[in-house]
Amino acid sequence: MAFSGALTLTDLNDFITPSQACIKPVEQTNKPEPQDAGAAATQIQVDSSGSYYEVATNGVPAGKAGEGSKQKLTTAEISLNDCLACSGCITSAESVLITMQSHTEVLNFLQNNPPAPTSDHKVPVISIAPQSLASLAASISSTSSQNISLFQVLRRVSAFCQSALGFAHVYDTTFARHLSLLEHAKEFSERKNGNGKLPMLASACPGWVCYAEKTHAEMLPFISRTKSPQQVMGSLVKEWLGTKWGKRPDQIYHVTVMPCYDKKLEASRQDFYSDVYATRDVDCVITTGELQLLMQDKGWDLSAPVDGENLPPRPYPTLRLGNAGGCDSAIDSAMTSVDADTDAEPAFPELLMHPGTSSGSYLHSLVAVITASAADPTALELSTKTVRTADYEEYTLTDRRTGAVVFRGAKCYGFRNLQNVVRKVGRDAGVQVGRGAAGRMASGLRARGRVIRKGGAEGAPQEERGYDYVEVMACPGGCVNGGGQLRPAQPPATSTDAEGFARDWSGSGVKMMDVDEPLPAAPVGPKWGDREWTRKVEAAYWHTLPTPPPTPPADGATLAFGQKTAPVFEYADELAGRVLVEMTGAASTGAAAEGKGGWMSTLDGPAEERRQQLFRTQYRAVESEVVGLAVKW
């Protein structure tokens, strides 16, 4: 397989770093006074700390003569808006200096936030992704003998955020993901009926979206317009919960903890900014590593248990819809009551573990919905085929009676596999693939007798049928292996070398890493993305279940999305219907109030328009201004 020069030089571990076009090492804002034409030339020097200085070649400082000091140059800072506007970056901003969104910014806000009685006070809210919780759980398990669940980690992180930092509310993002999956299924149904192009490509990964916007604009019509769970959570917090708290969106400060640096870029998109209230749906995004740095700064030990961490997830099983005067009363009770033991507000169901993958289960959720909506679900059979590695798998749903293919999808993680999918999608859909690594090999290709689907050619033979859906993630291994996750703990230093000979490392001037040193917030070194460590994080993610459950379940189990659901999913579906009605202003007596089934229906006029604004977004192609011949390697 051939790759572009940029990929070959910078992507040895399947992570793509920014190109040289976005690098600004220094910016001279304090320019020196003009000098005579005969003055000595100057040069740039870098000291041991990495600071830049301008010094004359004859030893005289470059500023005012006789000042006796070097002139320090100001380091340029690349803001998120600069990064989004630049067209030189291939994909993510994992190694770009980002100053607008960081754990330091969170601390500054919390320290300067006026007290609650004042009008300028903002309600601090933090939402945590389950993949981040899994990374923290795996880190605790690797450094101690504890084997804790995501529920316990969530309780401990909640205790830290509320008691040590001062956050008023702490949530996980799985209920927002539930809403995103419901909207995802509705959009796929619309495309199958001819309102949009197939195959539909997942849109939850901002690294993939950024890559497509800047490199493969021809793929944008295929990308789902459904918002990611992070942005759905932003709408829930600022719009729905804010209304219940009696707060405007600009009176809430919303922080999310994510496994990926690209989520910072996603939150900064203009589509997620309210011009009316001059605020974003998500004000600040920090990574899992940055959350750990916050804990270290505050001296918080995450391995220590907290009160109430072994209580069952909320809502408690005793809370069932239909009690206490009906569905609305039960939901209101859950939204406003405070548990006497934990002093916590059970607003959303906690840690809804959607069966499928640890990256959101988008593909498996669609399979479950299609299976549940079939006339005879038992007649459908799901088969899986691994293409090269577990990061590229194909899923085919067939009718046992006729052998017809009802649905064909794929799970594609990592940029190497992603480029293959881009070529395949372009070939099957008859679309000319543009520049980039995928475009180099696909240039000039046309559809070769493939089925060009308009709403899908159901019943087509498998070898002639292209994909209906692709779950795309930029990171190999998926979201549990995101660039903002924690690194594996380093093994303790030994007094022997790799061949077993005794060595005096300190006497030789070799400094060994101290295992007690804090882990860096960003990946460093070639060991980032270690597969064994990714498997441990994956295992921690599914700790509450024995294995990632199949979808659809062979034995008719009740935990699959889109099928018969457990009580917690019944509650989530009913709450989702309530959210949809209240946020869009739809008639509460309509289908929208019927939970999951109502979510698949089309709302009336203004309500449907409001729904599009709340749960969907759009994408724009970014034209590159970088000339390849001008880049210096």
N, C-alpha and C positions, 0 to 999 in steps of 0.2 A: 504494500500500500504506500502510495506517495503522499507526502504532506508538504505544505508550503514551507518556505524557508523559515518564517517566523515560528511556526510550530516546532520545526525540527530543532531550532536553537533554544527555545524557551520552555518547551513543554515535555520534559523528560519524564515527568510523573503524572501526566494526564491532567495537569492543572495549567491553565493558560494565564500568563501574567501580562500586564499592560505592555504595549509596544513602546519603543523609545520616543515615539512622537509625543507622549504625554509627560515626559520627564522634564522638570524644571529644577535643576540643582540649586541655582541661586538667582536672586532677583535684586538688583542694586537699586534700592529706593533712596539711599542716602548718598547720592552722587557727589564726588569730590569737586572742588572748584576747578575751573578751567586752568590749564597750565600752558606755559609757553611752548612753542613748537620745538624748542631745543631741550625741553625737559626730558628726564630719563624715562624710559618705558617702564611699565609696571607688569607685575605677574601675580597670579593667584597662588596662594599657599594654603594648605590644609593642615591643621594641627592634629594632635592625637585624639582629640574629642570629636573630630569631624567638622569643625567650624572652618569657614572660608575667610581668608584675609587677602586684601590687596596690598602688595608691597612693591616698592620700586626696585628695579634690578640692581641699583647701586647701594641698596641698603637703606635709603631714605624712605620713610613712610610715604604712602601714596596720597595722603591728605595734605594738611598744611605742613609745610617744612618746619622741622624742629619740634614737632609735637611730641616725638618720642614714643609713639605707640602705633601699632598696626591698625588699619581700618577694617573692621569686621563687616562682612557683607551679610545682608539679611537673607535668611533662608526663605525661599518661596513656599507658600502653602497652597495646596490644591484643594479647593472646596468641593463639596458634592455637586453643586451646580456646574462648576467648571468641568468636572468629570463627565457629567451627563451631556454637556454641550459638546465635548470633544469627540471627534470621530476617529481618532488615531488608535484608541484602545480596542483590541480584538474582542474582549469580553469583560471580565470582572475587574474590580478595583481592590483585590486582596492585598496588594503590596503598595498601594498608593497612600500617601499621607492624608489621613482623614481626620480633621480636627473638629468638625461641626457636630459629630455624633460619636460620643465615647463615654466611658464610665466617669471620666472627669467632668464632662458636661452634666451628667446626671447629678453628681455630687454638688456641683455649683448651683444647680437649680434648687435642690432640696435644702441647701444651706441658706439660700437667699429667698426662698418662698415665704411670703408674709404669713403670719398666723391665720388660723381659720376664720375668726370673726371679721377680718378685714375684707373689703371688696376685691382687693387685688390677689387674694389667695386663690391658688389653683389646686384642685383635687389631684394628688399624685396617684396614678394607676399603673401597674406593671403586669404584663402578660408574658407568659413563658411558654415556649414551644416544647412539645414532648421530647423532641430529639435532644434538646439541651439538657433536659432532666436525665435522659438516658446517658449522656456523656458524663454528667456529674455522678450518677450512680455507678458507672463503670470505673470512674476515677477513685471513688471511695472503696469499691470492692478490690481494686488493684493495690491500694496502699494500706489496707487493713483487712481483717478477716470478716468484715461485714458483707452480707449479701442482701442489700436492701432493695425495695421496690420503688417504682416511680411515685407511688402515692406517698411513701415516706419522705422521699427527696422533695416532693412538692410541699409537704407540710414543713419541712425544715427550711426550705428556701422562703416560704411564706412567712415563717417566724422571723427570719433574718430581715426580709424586706420591710416588715411592719415594725418590728421592735428596734432594729439597728439603723434603718434608713428612714423610716417614717412614711412609707407608702400606706395609703388608706385602704386600697383594695389590691388583691393579688389573684390573678386568674391564670389558668392554662388556656391554650388556644385551640383545644380539640373541639369545643362546641362551635367555634368560628369555622373550623375545618368541616364540621358537619353541615353547616349552612353552605359552605363553598362546594361541597360534594353534591348537595341537592341542586344547587344552581348549575353545577357542571353537568349533571345528568339532564337537566332541562335543556341546556344549550345543545347537548349532543342530540337530543330528540328533535330539536328544531332543525339542525343540520341534516339529519336523516330524512326529514320531510322536505328538503330542498332549500331551506333558508340558511345557506352558508356552505362552505366548502368542506369536503372530507378528503383525507383523514383529519380529524381534529387532534391537535397537538396540545399537550398540557402547558399551562401558563404559570404554574406556581413557582417555578424556578427563575428568579430575576437574572441569573447569569446566562441562562439560555435565551431569555427574551432580549437581553442586551446584545448578545451575540447575533441574534437574528436581525435586530434592527440595524446593526452596523455592518453586517456582512451578507446576510441573505434576506433582503427585503421581500423576495418572492415567496418566502415562507410565512409572512405575517398574516395573510388571509386564512391560513390553516390553524393559527394559534388561537386557543380558546380565549374568549374575552372575559371569562369569569375571574373575579378578583381572587388573589391568594388568601389563605387563612389569615395572614398578618393584616392585610388591608380590610378584610371583612371584620376582623376583631377591632380595628380602628373605627369602623363605622358603628359597630355595636357599642363601643365605649363612649364615643363622642356624641352619637345620635340617640341611641335607645336608652342606655343606662344614664346618660347625662340628663335626659328628660325626666327619668324617674327620680333622680337626685335633685332636680330643680336647678341644673347647671347648664350654661351654654357650652358649646364646643370649645370656645377659647378660655373657659374657666376650668378645663381639665388638662392635665399634663400626662400624656400617655407614653409609656416606655415599653418596648418589647425586647425580649431576650431570644435571640435566634442563633442557629448553628452556622450561619453564613454571613460573610461580610457584605455580599451583594444585597442583602435585605436593607442595608443602609441606603443604597441607591434607590431601591424600590420605594421606600418610604418618602424619598425626596422628589419623586415624579410629580409633575405639575397637576396631573389628573387627581392626585390625592390631597390637593390643597384647596381649602375653602376660602374663596375671595370675600365672602360675606363676613366671615368671622376671623379672617387672617390667621388661620391655624391649619395644621396638617392633621390627618387622621391618626398618624403615629408621629409623635414629636421627636422621639429619639430611639434609636436601635442600638443595642449593645450585644456583643457576642457572648457565647458561653464562657470563653476565656476572660472576658472583661467582667462578667459577673463574679467569677472566681477572684479576680483582682480586688473587686469591691469587698468581698468577704475577707481577704487577707488584710486589706487596709483597716478594716474594722475589728480584726482579730476574731473572726467568727469561725468556729470549728464545725464544718458541715457533717463530720462523722459522728458528732454528739447527738443523741436523740432529743426530741422536744416533746412537750406534753401534747397528747391527742394525735400523735402521728400514726397510731395504729387503728384509728377509727375508720369505719368504712367510707368510701367516697360519697360525696354529696351529689344529688339528694339522697337521703337515707331511704332504705327500702320501705319504710313506713309511710313515706310521702308518695301517694299514688294519685294520679289524676282522676277526677270524678268525685273525690272526697271533699269534704269541707265546702260543699255547695257547688261543686262542678269544677271544670277544667280551669277556668279563669281564676277562681278563688285559690286553687291549689298552687298555681303558678305565682299569684300575688303573694301567697304565704311564703313560698320559697324565695322570692325576690326581696322580701322585706324583713323576714324573721331573722333573729340572731340566735345561734345555738348556744345554750347555756354552758356547755362544757368547753367548747373550743373558742367561743367569742368570735366566730367567723361568719361571714355572710355567704350563704350557699346560693349564690345567684345563678350560676350555670352548672350543669352536670359536669363532674370532674373526670378528666382523662378518659374520654370516649375513645376506646382503642378500636378503630375501624380495621377489620380484618383485611389482610393483603400484604402491603409493603410498609416499611418504616418511613417512607417518603410521602405519605399521604393517602395511599391506597386508591388513587384516582382510577386506575385501570380496573382493579378488582371491584370497585364500587359500581362502575358501569356494567361489568359482567353480571353482578348481582341484580341490578335494576332490570337489565334485559331478560335475565332468567325469570325474575319474579313476574314480569309483565307478559310472559309467554302464555299461550293457551294451555300448554301442558309442560310445566317446568321440568318434570321428571324425564322428558324426552330429550333434553339438551345435555350434551356432554362437553366438558372443558378439557382440552389437551394443552400441554405446555412443551415447548421446544426451546432448548438452550442454543443460542447462536454464539459460538466462540467461548464466551464466559457468562457467568451468572448476571453480569451487568446488561446483557442483551438477551432477552427472552421473548418468545412469541407465544401468544395465547389465542387459541382457536376454539370457538363455541360452535358445535355442529349438532344437527338433528340426527339422533340415532336411527330413526326410521328411514330417512331419505338420504342421509349422508351429506345434505346441503350445509354449507357454511353460513351460519347466522351472523357471526361477528368474528372479526380478526383484529387483534391488537398486539402491541408490543410494549415492553418495558426497556427503556434505553437510558443508561447512566454513563456519564463520562463523555468527554468531547470526541474521543476517537470513535466510539460507537455512534455518537450524535452525527458525525459527518457522514457515516454510512447511511443513516436514516434520512438525512437531508437529500442525499443522492437518490435514494429509493423513492421517497415521497415525490420528488421532482419528476422522476422517470414515470412512475405510475400515474401521476396526475397530468403528465404532458406539459410540465412547467420547466422553462429554461432555468437551470440553477446558476446563480450569479457567482461572483468572485469568492475567494476564500479557499480553504483546503478542500471543501466538498465540491466547489465549483471547478477546480482544476481538472478533476477526473470526470465530472459530469458534463463538461462543456460540449455543447453540440448534440447531446443525447435527446431523443424524443421518446414518446411512449411507444413501446414495442408490443403492440397487440394486447396491451393490458386493458382491463375494464376501467373506463373512465366513468366514475360513479357520480350520479346526481341523486343524492339521498341514499346511496348505497345500493349495490346490485346483490340483493339477498339471494341465496341459493346458488351463487356462482361457485365453480370448482375452486378448491383451495389454491391450486397452482396458478390460477388466473386472477385471483382476488387479492387486491392490495389491502393495506391496513385501513381499518375504520378509525382507530385511535392509537396514539402513542403517548405513553407516560415518559416525559423527557425530564431528565435532571442533569445538570452540568457536572456534578461531582461524581467520580467513580465510587460506587458503593451507595450512592444516594445521599440523603440529607444527614444521616447519622455520621457521615464522613465529611461534613462541611468544613470549610476553611476556618471557621471560627470556633470549632470544637476544641476540647482539651486534648493535649498530647499525652501519649502513654508515659507513665513514670519511668525514669531512667534507672537501670539496674545499679546496685551499689558498686562503688569503686573497689577494685581488687588490687592486690599487690603482685599479681602475675600478669604476664602479657598473654596474647592469644595462643602462644605455643607452650604456655605453662611455666616459663622461666620467671624467677623472682625479679622484680623491678622496684627500684626506689624512685617512684614517679616524682615526688617533691624534690629530691636531690637532682633529678634531671631537668628540673624546671617545668615539668608538666603539671598543669592544674586540672584536677578532676572535678567534674560537676558534683556539687553537693545535692543529694537527693532531697534535702529539706528546703532547697531553694524553691521559690514560687515558680510554677510553670508559666511560661510565656503565653500571652493572650493570642499570639499569632503563630502559625506554623513556621518552624525554622528547621532547615536541614533536610536531607533527602529522605529521612525516615517518616516524614509526614505522610499520612494516608496509608499507614501500615495496615495490611489486610487482616492480620491477627487481631490488632486492636479494634478495627472496624467490626469484626465479628463479635467482640466482647461488648461493644456499645450496642450492637444489634440485639444481642441476647438480653442486655439490660432493658432495652426498649420493650421487649416482649416478656418481661419478667412476670407480669401478672397472668400471662397465658403460657401454656407449655411450649407451644411453637406458633409461628405465624399461621393462623387458621386458614384453611382453604376457602375459596369463594367460587361457586356456591358450596356449602358444606354437604358432604356426601350423605350424612345421616340426618339431614334436616334440622341441624342445630339452630339455635335461636339468637346467634350473635352476629349474623351477617348483615351488612348494610343493604337495604333494599328488600329484605325478606322478612320473615317472622322475627320480631325483635324482642330482646329482653326488656324488662321494665325500664331500665335506664334509657334505652333507645326509644321506647314509647314516650317517655317524658321528654327526651330531646326533640322528637318529631312534633309533639304537641307544642312545645315551647317555640320551635322553629315557625310553626304556623302562626302563633301569637306574635312573634317578632315581625313576620312578614306583613301581617295586617296592620300593626301599629306603626311600623316604619314607613309603609307606603300609603297609608290611609285608605286601604281597600275595605270593601264592605265586610264586616265581621261575620255576616251570615253566608258569605259566599264560600267557594271551594278553598280559598286561601286559608280559612280557619280550620281546615281538616288535616293539619299536620303535613306529613310527607306527601300524601296524595294531592293535597291542595297546592303544594309548592310546584308541582309539575303543570298546573293549569296557568292559563294566561289571564292576567288581571284586566280590569277595565281601564280604559284610556289613561288618565293622569296617574293612576296607581301603577300601571305597567311602566310608564315613563320614569316614575320615581324609582321603581325597582331596578331598571337599567342603570340609573345613576348610582345606586347604592351597592350593587353587587357585580357590576361589570365595568370594564375599562376599555381602553383602545391603545393602539400601537402606531408608531410613526417610523418610517425609514430615515436613517441618518446618513446623509451623503458625506463621503469621506473627502477631506481636503488634503490628505497626505499623499504625496507622490513617492512611490516606492524607491525611486532612484535617489531621492533626497535623504533617505534614512541612512545614517552612518553606523556601521556595525564595528 
